[in-house]
Amino acid sequence: MSYVKKWYLIKIKPRQEKIAIANLENQSYQVYCPFALINNRNQFLFPGYLFINLDNESQDWSPIRSTKGVLSFVRFGLNFAKIPDKVIDLITHNEKNTANKITNINYFKKGDKVQITDGVFKSCVAIFQSVKSDERVLILLNLLGQEQTIKINKKSLVGL
């Protein structure tokens, strides 16, 4: 009899992703925690969470909750948060691409040309000005012949 495994989401204790991964793998669980190399350090793309591949027919889930580093399963009401295989495939496929985009934002210097990747200004070219916060940056955009300073989500930019 073959069982179908599904991906579930687990909440990890703060900054204990590596501990949780090691302990779950030592118990023969399959886990996935996407990361990117940013500024020569591995950074988790979903800090505080990891994905675990389980089947609910033949595997014993009870040790997971008491595993060092694990806080709990993520739930929606009484149901465990299931992550469709297509979502895991998409994350896996885009993991390196995401790492490149995140890394590129750290290299923007004042005066660099950037392209906007989404929103009403999608595909427009602008001039990078400065970082305003963890999420926002200032750019100069030529609108109707005049340069306008605009705040934009830094994830919406790529370098040219």
PyMOL commands that set and color helices and strands:
alter all, ss='L'
color gray80, all
select helices_A, chain A and resi 17-26+62-65+85-105+154-156
alter helices_A, ss='H'
color red, helices_A
select strands_A, chain A and resi 6-12+30-32+35-38+41-44+49-54+70-73+75-76+79-80+82-83+113-116+125-131+136-143+146-153+157-159
alter strands_A, ss='S'
color yellow, strands_A
deselect
rebuild
show_as cartoon
